[in-house]
Amino acid sequence: MRDRPDEKPGNELPPCVIEYIARVTKKIRYRRKVRQDVQAELTAHFEDELRDATDAAEREQRAKRLIEEFGDAGLLAILCRRAKKRCRPLWAKVLVRGIQVVAVFLIYLVVCTIPLFVGQPTVRVNYADWLTERWRPAQPGVENARTYYEQAASLYVEPPESLAIRRRLPQWTVRDCNDRDLQGLADWLSENRPAFDLLKKGANTAEYWPVYDVDEANPIVNHVSFMWMQTNVVTPAMEPLPRYRSLAMAWRDWVAYRTRLGAVDEALNDSLVPLRFGRHLMGKGLLIEQLVGIAIEGMGLRGMLDVLEKPGISAASLARVQTELMAAFDRDHNLLNLEGEKVLWYDNIQRTFTDDGQGGGHVLRHGLPFAAGDWRGNLVGILRFDYPDRRQTVAMVDAYFEQIQEVLSTPPNKKQGGREPEGQIDWGTRNLFFSLLKPAHERLGFLVWRARTGEVALVTTVAIHRYRAEKGSYPERLEELVSAGVLVSLPEDPFGQGPLTYRRTADGFVLYSWGQNLVDDGGRPGTGQDGRPRDWADNGDMVFWPVNR
């Protein structure tokens, strides 16, 4: 046996045999060890057959006859290769078959994924401009309150560290400040007067609309990126929001400071500013901006309730404030509008799908997450390459957000246990991103109805105080407010089974909503883990009056 199959067999064999064995060995085209074995076996066979032939001519003739019996070298090589494969051990056969299956599967995947790399997206719509124009008033020359808010936020002065530490304490209130802290607060509020003036001017401006100014010629990221809107629109829009919130908190302290000094009517009027500010941000633009608007309105609501605790507010002031609140808290006004979130999906789709000009197209590699479903759907999609096309993906987005908007318009007391009934709504969980967004979007319904309940409760509280200022005593029942013309209708509790719960007490009254647990706890406020009252805790009622400290 030779060490290398390419070497010619021993010289004792006729040249025709040596050449034949070499051709067979070469045509086997198999592993080196197999070629060596075949070469050795053929050499041994010819040596055995030619051992008793001593004459060279006879050996040559017999060798040629043996070669004829073996037949074509290529065919013999194929037969030898097959025989060797059949003689492999079982583990080797399993391993080889497994590798072959994997190789075929990988080739199939490569072929199936070719469409992911074939074609280019076509960006037809600038959704940043679309969002701006969506809420811009039709008449030209209208003043935008956003300009004043941005200027106010840029002028806002952070409180000194000593005051900032005190303001972060849960028990800190302006009414309980000592003289030194009150002077420090007054100095800081005075520094923010330029910002306050602009904030107030913005709140008194009738129109507000978001503006998303993106330079298409010089975007932050390339225009084909599926994160284009998130990077070029969402991120810049979020930058002023923390300062908006800080500015609203500072205004809340300004109102409390004015109340502490005894300027109650002025403080009551000033407490309308954050309510208007927050209302401007709600129902327009991106979801994060609207959520900040809800938070700011909540600050204004709490600030006005604090002012109402002070006696001596005139009936005229209360009537004027109530009228403004009822106009501001228009029931037809959406607190949350998800069109901005939907167009983020539209933009991602147009940048990650091809476009056939008819609304169709296939997904490209960057858009695969938008077409990916749960693990079962992904497995089927991989095996069949059966992902939604562009038209199907857009329809799925439309259906999903339509369902969310429906949830936002359904009061908690109209749902089973305050949540969506199983099987009633298809949240599109077959889509990976939708399944991740579902918990957050479920929570939006509670935020919206909490805000609406707070608005109704604030109007009702002002009406009750107005009734007392006009009649000399609190009403025994809320129906008296309607009969006296102070309220148009009874205030509904979206978390209860009828109007907000009102009860006259010896020293005042109690007004509350049943709260998140949808149960009447008798006016007992919910508490947090520290045992302190916490708004909208799920273990008690949401008590609007008396104000919880």
Disulfide bonds with the S-S distance in Angstrom:
none
